[in-house]
Amino acid sequence: MDFHLLGSGFGSFTAAELANDMPALLKMITDGKISVPVTTYPLSQISEKWHESGDNRLVFLP
């Protein structure tokens, strides 16, 4: 399945819809059915890496 999530925001869905659908979405991600490309950095590098551009979601780890 070729699925791309480009962005979202309130107005596209209600908070109740988000709360209802989020568990299934997170399960699909953890099961590997949906790929979420990330780049991880230690939290100590947040000031240097915060504005880094690219296709991956930035994740800062403690």
Order of alpha helices (4+ residues) and beta strands (2+ residues): alpha-beta-alpha-beta
